[in-house]
Amino acid sequence: MPRTLTTDHAHRIADRSFPELPTVAAAVDQMAAERNLGDAWKRLALHMARLALAGRDADQRLVREQDIAQLPELRGPMVELLRRTGLLRRRPNRWHLALHPQPSAVSCEHCLSWSGTASTLCSACKNWRRFNGTGECRRCRRVLPLSLGRCRRCRVVELEQTLADGPVPDQLWFGGEIDIYANKTGRDLNNARRRQARQARAARRFWSEHLIDPAQLEFFPAPERNWKAIRDPGLLKISREAQEIVDELDQLARAQLWTDATRKKSLRTLRVLLGWLGTRTPILERDVYGVGGMTPYYNAVRVAGFLQTKGLLVADSETLGTDEASVRRWTAQAPPQFQADLRAWVAVLRGNGKRPSPAMPWNTIRGYMLHVAAVLDTWDHLTSLNEVTEEEVKTAAVNYSYFTGLRLLFRALRRERRIFRDPARNVHLKAPVRVPRAIPSDRLRGLLEQVPGTKDKLALVLIAVYAIRPKQVAEIRLDDLDRSTGRLRIRRPNRLDHEICLDEFALQLVKDWLVERHRRWPLSSNPHLIVSPITECTSTGRRSASPTFTRCATGSGSTPRSFGRTGSSTRHERPRIRSG
């Protein structure tokens, strides 16, 4: 008998004759007379009787009780009717099965597995449907819940073909509680693929051409390498000594609680360096940063500090910082007729002019170049800086920052005998003078409560209470602190050093920060007082960025400018100035 019967099925077999039909019709008339039922009930009862008789097995004369439950209507009267005619096969003591029979076992509609139950979906496919969207499978073309473009059945087939040595044909499998793929369809498939990928990757690994003969000496200094030209740098083999160094960095990263992303990037960079250059010769600093700049999946800063502590790093004076690179880039982007003058000006600021002078830091030169390059773009109609007039300097000097850069430019070019006169000599620009304002104690207490971390609290106290600029806070060294006398020395280039006396609160913050620094980075060799997770592993004197301490105040609603000082600029784009 079909799983679901409707009245339409009864109308389709209304003209079918059965040998037992006259007896059944007589019993219908008798039941209708006993219950005072009309002709409509008689017709419906005959239809249901035909369906019950048609649903019998081919070699059976009687109708089973559980099959009557498949009828759409009159299931109870049909049991009584067939009992009167002697056509009912009853089950002893199982009367409830007549109205609520156990359906027959079927296979899963999605994965076609056999679980021995009547459920249309097995438990694994039900769970699969919860976490995957519906679509057309790329393999079997059925509309089912998909993962990676394939249904669960096709993923199971892929699993068999991946785990086996040869291709396995499609076949039925068990589902439900005895499903062998219920918990490992996706996991084991991914594990098998990863295992095969690792095996294929290990087969493709190769030795660097520089390490084929480790005893080979260097004939001449190697030119600058283009690390981006190396194909598959992650497939380089490394020696046992190099692997020990990589493991040491891994242990250091885990001990200092580096993030997983930072640790993996650093290990990847170190593997490429040691796999290509080996461990017998020191590694140039430019090569470390060259590998670190290949893709965002490499990191150079921490690797450089680690190699320096191991004695495997050679400091390269040709390595450009971000400020120096910005100065050179803006010099190259300036109008061609001004580029030679800009290079001469940068040489004077760095102390390499015709007359000796103190070298200016690259970050300061970058600030001057940012404004001067913007002005020179508006003077591209001139053939030389000798043609610049005093009126043009006044027009371009929209504020004190632009005027300072132009005045230094023309003063240096005049001293180098590149121009005949200084057009900015007689130009004067009034600059506003900001008077420092004192911070009330209750407001300072509120700021300290909002700032998280001991390091940020210490930086905020040094900036807000002791009037130290963020850049100077970043440059404080451990040798500048004398806790026995409570004094802190502030270094000022080309000027006398300044000493401040710390109060008890500031000294307690210093003590708490030193304890926290030793706990987090016990092996740090950075000479600065305040370090960050990036600069703690370097011993080259690299300090933390000054904008970090500027944000200590900005995050609390205040800035160093509101304390009476000017914060360092963090802009990286050249401003545009309209001529005239």
C-alpha positions in Angstrom: 0.0 0.0 0.0 1.4 3.5 -0.8 2.7 5.6 2.1 0.1 8.3 1.6 -3.4 7.6 0.3 -5.9 10.3 -0.7 -9.5 10.3 -1.8 -8.3 10.8 -5.4 -6.8 7.3 -5.3 -10.2 5.9 -4.5 -11.9 7.7 -7.4 -9.3 6.3 -9.8 -10.1 2.6 -8.9 -13.9 3.1 -8.6 -14.5 0.8 -11.6 -12.2 -2.0 -10.3 -14.0 -5.1 -9.2 -13.1 -7.4 -6.4 -14.5 -10.9 -5.5 -15.2 -9.7 -2.0 -16.9 -6.5 -3.0 -20.5 -7.8 -2.8 -20.0 -9.1 0.7 -18.4 -5.8 1.7 -21.3 -3.8 0.2 -23.8 -5.8 2.2 -21.9 -5.1 5.4 -21.8 -1.4 4.5 -25.6 -1.3 4.1 -26.0 -3.1 7.4 -23.7 -0.7 9.3 -25.5 2.3 7.7 -28.8 1.0 8.8 -27.6 0.4 12.4 -26.1 3.9 12.7 -28.7 5.8 10.7 -26.1 6.9 8.1 -27.0 8.2 4.6 -26.0 7.4 1.0 -23.0 9.7 1.1 -21.4 7.7 3.9 -22.1 4.4 2.0 -20.4 5.7 -1.1 -17.4 6.9 0.9 -17.2 3.6 2.8 -17.2 1.7 -0.5 -14.3 3.8 -1.8 -12.3 3.2 1.4 -13.0 -0.5 1.2 -11.7 -0.6 -2.4 -8.5 1.1 -1.3 -8.1 -1.3 1.6 -8.6 -4.3 -0.7 -6.3 -2.8 -3.3 -3.5 -2.4 -0.8 -3.3 -6.1 0.1 -0.2 -8.0 -0.8 -0.4 -10.0 -4.0 -0.6 -13.4 -2.3 -2.7 -12.4 0.6 -6.5 -12.4 1.0 -6.8 -10.5 4.3 -6.1 -6.9 5.0 -3.7 -6.1 7.7 -4.7 -3.8 10.6 -1.7 -1.5 10.1 -2.5 -1.0 6.5 -5.9 0.4 7.3 -4.2 3.3 9.1 -2.9 4.4 5.7 -6.5 5.3 4.6 -7.4 9.0 4.5 -10.8 8.6 6.2 -13.0 6.1 8.1 -10.2 4.1 9.5 -12.1 3.0 12.6 -15.3 1.9 10.7 -13.1 0.1 8.1 -11.7 -2.1 10.9 -15.2 -3.0 12.1 -16.4 -3.6 8.5 -13.6 -5.9 7.5 -13.9 -7.8 10.8 -17.6 -8.5 10.0 -16.7 -9.7 6.5 -13.8 -11.9 7.8 -11.2 -10.0 5.7 -9.2 -8.5 8.6 -5.9 -9.8 9.8 -5.6 -8.7 13.4 -2.6 -8.6 15.7 -3.2 -10.1 19.2 -3.0 -7.4 21.9 -1.8 -4.8 19.4 -5.0 -2.9 18.7 -3.3 0.5 18.9 -1.1 -0.4 15.9 -4.2 -0.4 13.7 -4.6 3.3 14.1 -0.9 4.2 14.7 1.2 1.6 12.8 5.0 1.5 12.6 6.0 2.8 9.2 8.4 0.7 7.2 12.2 1.5 7.2 13.4 3.7 4.4 16.8 5.1 3.3 17.9 8.7 3.8 16.7 11.0 1.1 19.8 13.1 1.1 22.8 10.7 1.5 20.9 7.4 0.6 22.3 5.7 3.7 20.4 2.9 5.4 19.7 3.3 9.1 16.9 0.8 9.7 14.4 3.5 10.7 11.4 5.2 9.0 13.0 8.7 9.2 13.3 10.5 5.9 16.7 11.9 7.0 19.5 10.4 9.0 20.8 12.2 12.1 24.0 13.2 10.3 22.1 14.8 7.4 19.8 16.6 9.8 22.8 18.1 11.5 24.3 18.9 8.1 21.2 20.8 7.1 21.4 23.0 10.2 24.7 24.5 9.4 24.8 24.6 5.5 22.8 26.4 2.9 20.8 24.8 0.1 21.9 24.8 -3.5 22.6 22.6 -6.5 25.4 20.1 -5.9 28.2 20.4 -8.4 28.7 16.6 -8.5 25.2 15.0 -8.4 23.2 18.1 -9.5 20.7 17.7 -6.7 19.3 20.6 -4.7 20.4 19.8 -1.2 22.3 21.5 1.7 25.9 22.1 0.4 29.3 22.5 1.9 32.1 23.7 -0.5 29.6 23.2 -3.4 28.9 19.5 -2.6 26.2 17.7 -0.7 27.0 15.3 2.2 26.8 12.2 0.0 29.3 13.6 -2.5 31.5 14.7 0.4 31.5 11.1 1.7 32.4 9.8 -1.7 35.3 12.2 -1.8 36.3 11.1 1.6 36.5 7.5 0.5 38.4 8.4 -2.6 40.8 10.6 -0.6 41.6 8.1 2.2 41.9 5.1 -0.2 44.8 4.5 -2.5 42.7 4.2 -5.6 39.2 5.5 -6.7 36.3 4.0 -4.9 32.9 3.7 -6.7 29.7 5.1 -5.2 27.8 2.7 -3.0 25.3 2.7 -0.2 26.5 2.9 3.4 25.0 2.7 6.9 23.5 5.7 8.6 22.0 6.7 11.9 23.6 5.2 15.0 25.8 2.9 12.9 27.0 5.6 10.5 30.8 5.3 10.2 31.0 8.8 8.6 28.7 10.7 11.0 31.4 12.5 12.9 34.3 12.5 10.4 32.8 13.4 7.1 34.3 16.9 7.0 37.0 16.5 9.6 38.7 13.4 8.3 38.4 14.7 4.7 40.2 17.9 5.7 42.7 16.0 7.7 43.4 13.6 4.8 43.8 16.5 2.5 46.1 18.3 4.8 48.2 15.1 5.2 48.4 14.7 1.5 49.3 18.4 1.1 52.0 18.1 3.7 53.4 15.0 2.0 53.3 16.7 -1.4 54.9 19.9 0.1 57.7 17.8 1.7 58.4 16.2 -1.6 58.7 19.6 -3.3 61.1 21.1 -0.7 64.5 22.1 -2.1 67.9 23.3 -0.8 68.9 26.8 -1.4 71.6 27.1 -4.0 73.7 29.0 -1.5 73.7 26.0 0.9 74.6 23.2 -1.6 78.2 23.5 -0.5 78.3 25.1 3.0 82.1 25.2 2.9 82.1 27.5 -0.1 83.5 31.0 0.8 82.2 34.3 -0.4 84.1 35.7 -3.5 82.7 39.2 -3.3 79.9 41.0 -1.4 76.5 40.0 -2.7 74.4 42.7 -4.3 71.0 43.6 -2.8 68.7 40.7 -3.2 65.2 40.8 -4.6 63.4 38.4 -2.2 60.1 38.7 -4.0 61.7 37.0 -7.1 62.2 33.8 -5.1 59.6 31.2 -6.1 58.0 29.3 -3.2 60.2 30.6 -0.4 58.2 28.5 2.0 59.5 25.3 0.5 63.1 25.9 1.4 64.8 23.2 3.4 66.7 24.1 6.6 69.5 22.4 8.4 69.4 20.9 11.9 71.3 23.9 13.3 68.8 26.3 11.6 65.9 24.3 13.0 67.3 24.6 16.5 67.3 28.4 16.1 63.8 28.4 14.8 62.7 26.3 17.8 64.4 28.8 20.1 62.5 31.7 18.6 59.3 29.7 19.0 60.0 29.1 22.7 60.8 32.7 23.2 57.5 33.8 21.5 55.5 31.4 23.6 57.2 32.5 26.8 56.6 36.2 26.1 52.9 35.5 25.0 53.2 36.7 21.5 50.0 36.4 19.5 49.6 33.4 17.2 49.7 35.6 14.1 52.9 37.4 15.1 54.6 34.2 16.2 53.8 32.5 12.9 54.9 35.5 10.8 58.2 35.7 12.7 58.9 31.9 12.4 58.1 32.0 8.7 60.5 34.9 8.1 63.3 33.2 10.1 62.8 29.9 8.2 63.2 31.7 4.9 66.3 33.6 6.0 68.0 30.5 7.5 66.9 28.3 4.6 68.4 30.6 2.0 71.4 32.0 3.7 72.3 29.4 6.3 73.7 29.9 9.8 77.4 30.1 9.2 77.5 33.8 8.2 75.7 36.8 9.8 72.6 38.1 8.0 72.4 41.6 6.8 69.7 43.8 8.3 68.4 44.7 4.8 67.8 41.1 4.0 65.7 40.7 7.2 63.5 43.6 6.2 63.5 42.4 2.6 62.0 39.1 3.6 59.6 40.8 6.0 58.3 43.0 3.2 57.5 40.2 0.8 53.9 39.7 1.8 51.8 40.6 4.9 52.4 37.1 6.2 56.0 37.9 7.2 57.4 40.0 10.1 60.8 41.5 10.2 61.1 43.6 13.4 61.0 40.8 16.0 63.2 38.6 13.8 65.9 41.3 13.6 65.9 41.8 17.3 66.2 38.1 17.9 69.0 37.6 15.4 70.9 40.5 17.0 70.7 38.9 20.4 72.1 35.7 18.8 75.0 37.6 17.1 73.7 36.7 13.6 72.7 40.2 12.5 74.9 42.8 10.7 73.5 46.3 11.0 73.3 47.8 7.5 73.8 51.5 7.3 72.0 51.5 3.9 68.8 50.4 5.4 66.2 53.2 5.0 63.8 54.2 7.7 60.3 55.3 7.0 61.1 59.0 7.5 64.2 58.8 5.2 62.2 56.9 2.6 59.5 59.5 2.7 62.0 62.3 2.2 63.5 60.6 -0.8 60.2 59.8 -2.3 58.9 63.4 -2.1 62.2 64.7 -3.5 61.8 62.4 -6.5 58.2 63.6 -7.0 59.1 67.3 -6.9 59.4 69.2 -10.2 62.6 68.2 -12.0 64.1 71.7 -11.9 64.0 71.7 -8.1 65.2 68.2 -7.3 69.0 69.0 -7.2 68.3 71.9 -4.8 66.2 69.7 -2.6 69.0 67.1 -2.4 71.5 69.8 -1.5 69.1 71.1 1.2 68.7 67.6 2.7 72.5 67.2 2.7 72.9 70.4 4.7 70.2 69.4 7.2 72.0 66.1 7.7 75.3 67.9 8.4 76.9 67.0 5.0 77.1 70.5 3.6 80.2 72.5 2.7 80.4 73.7 6.3 79.9 71.2 9.2 76.7 71.5 11.1 74.7 69.2 13.6 72.7 66.5 11.9 69.0 66.9 12.0 66.8 63.8 12.6 65.1 62.3 9.6 61.6 62.7 11.2 62.2 66.5 11.6 63.4 66.7 8.0 60.4 64.8 6.9 58.1 67.4 8.5 59.9 70.2 6.7 59.9 68.4 3.4 56.2 67.7 3.7 55.3 71.4 3.6 58.1 72.5 1.2 57.3 69.9 -1.4 53.6 71.1 -1.4 54.8 74.7 -2.1 57.2 73.7 -4.9 54.3 72.0 -6.7 52.7 75.4 -7.0 56.0 76.9 -8.4 56.4 74.4 -11.2 56.1 77.4 -13.7 59.5 78.6 -12.5 62.8 77.3 -14.0 64.9 77.8 -10.8 64.5 78.8 -7.2 66.5 81.9 -8.1 63.3 83.3 -9.6 61.3 83.1 -6.4 60.3 86.5 -5.1 59.5 87.8 -1.7 55.8 88.1 -2.5 55.6 84.5 -3.6 57.1 83.4 -0.3 54.6 85.5 1.6 51.8 84.0 -0.4 53.0 80.4 0.1 53.6 80.9 3.9 50.0 80.3 4.9 51.1 79.3 8.4 54.3 79.1 10.5 55.1 75.5 9.5 55.3 76.3 5.8 57.3 79.5 6.5 59.8 77.7 8.7 60.5 75.1 6.0 60.9 77.7 3.2 63.2 79.8 5.4 65.4 76.8 6.1 65.4 75.9 2.4 66.5 79.3 1.1 69.0 79.8 4.0 70.7 76.5 3.2 70.8 77.1 -0.6 72.2 80.6 0.0 75.0 79.1 2.2 75.8 76.4 -0.4 76.0 79.2 -3.2 73.1 77.7 -5.2 71.0 80.9 -5.2 72.1 84.5 -5.3 69.7 85.9 -2.6 67.4 84.7 0.1 63.8 85.7 -0.7 62.6 84.7 2.8 65.1 86.8 4.7 62.9 89.8 5.2 59.6 87.9 5.5 58.3 87.7 9.0 55.3 85.7 10.2 53.6 86.1 13.6 53.1 82.8 15.4 50.6 82.4 18.2 52.2 81.6 21.6 50.2 79.1 23.7 50.4 79.5 27.4 50.5 76.1 29.2 47.4 75.5 31.4 47.5 73.7 34.6 45.4 70.5 35.0 43.1 70.3 38.1 43.9 67.4 40.3 40.4 66.0 40.1 40.5 66.0 36.3 43.9 64.3 36.3 42.6 61.6 38.6 39.7 61.0 36.2 42.1 60.7 33.3 44.2 58.2 35.1 41.1 56.1 35.9 40.2 56.0 32.2 43.6 55.1 30.9 44.2 51.3 30.9 47.6 49.8 31.8 50.5 50.9 34.0 52.6 51.9 31.0 49.9 54.4 29.7 49.3 55.8 33.2 53.1 56.5 33.5 53.2 58.1 30.1 50.2 60.3 30.9 51.7 61.5 34.2 55.0 62.4 32.6 53.2 64.3 29.8 50.5 66.0 31.9 52.3 66.7 35.2 55.9 67.1 34.3 55.4 68.8 30.9 57.4 66.2 28.9 56.6 65.9 25.2 55.5 62.5 23.9 58.7 62.2 21.8 60.8 62.8 24.8 58.9 60.2 26.8 59.6 57.6 24.1 63.3 58.4 24.2 63.8 58.0 28.0 66.3 55.3 28.7 66.8 53.1 31.7 70.1 54.8 32.5 68.3 58.2 32.8 66.3 57.0 35.8 67.7 57.2 39.3 65.2 55.7 41.7 67.4 56.2 44.7 67.2 60.0 44.4 63.9 60.1 42.5 65.4 62.0 39.5 64.7 61.5 35.8 67.0 63.0 33.1 65.4 64.2 29.9 67.9 64.3 27.0 67.7 67.3 24.7 69.9 67.3 21.5 72.2 70.3 21.2 71.1 71.5 24.6 71.8 70.8 28.3 69.9 67.9 29.7 67.0 68.5 31.9 66.4 66.8 35.2 63.0 66.4 37.0 62.2 65.2 40.5 59.5 62.6 40.6 57.0 62.5 43.4 55.9 59.3 45.3 53.0 58.6 43.0 55.2 58.8 39.9 57.9 56.7 41.5 55.3 54.0 42.4 54.1 54.0 38.7 57.7 53.6 37.6 58.2 50.7 40.0 54.9 49.0 38.9 55.9 49.4 35.2 59.4 47.9 35.7 57.9 44.9 37.5 55.3 44.4 34.7 58.0 44.8 32.0 60.2 42.2 33.6 57.3 39.9 34.0 56.2 40.2 30.4 59.6 40.4 28.7 62.3 39.1 31.1 64.8 38.7 28.2 64.3 42.2 26.7 67.5 44.1 25.9 65.9 47.3 24.7 67.6 50.2 26.6 64.5 52.4 26.7 62.3 52.7 29.7 59.0 52.3 28.0 58.8 49.5 25.4 56.0 47.9 23.4 55.4 44.3 22.2 57.2 45.3 18.9 60.3 47.0 20.3 60.9 44.9 23.4 63.0 42.3 21.5 65.3 44.9 19.9 68.6 46.1 21.3 69.4 48.6 18.6 68.0 51.4 20.7 64.7 51.5 18.8 62.1 53.4 20.8 58.3 53.2 20.9 56.4 55.5 18.6 55.5 58.8 20.1 52.0 58.8 18.7 51.4 55.9 21.1 51.8 58.2 24.1 49.8 60.9 22.3 46.8 58.5 22.1 47.1 58.0 25.9 45.7 61.4 26.3 43.4 61.5 23.3 41.7 58.4 24.4 40.7 60.2 27.6 39.4 63.3 25.9 42.6 65.4 26.2 45.7 66.0 24.0 49.2 67.2 24.7 48.2 70.4 22.9 45.6 71.0 25.7 48.4 70.7 28.2 50.2 73.6 26.6 52.4 71.7 24.3 52.2 70.8 20.6 51.7 67.1 19.8 53.6 65.3 17.1 51.9 65.2 13.7 50.8 61.8 12.5 49.7 62.8 9.0 51.3 61.0 6.0 49.9 62.9 3.1 51.2 66.1 1.6 48.8 69.0 1.9 47.8 70.9 -1.2 48.3 74.7 -1.5 46.6 76.8 -4.0 48.8 79.4 -5.7 47.8 83.1 -5.4 
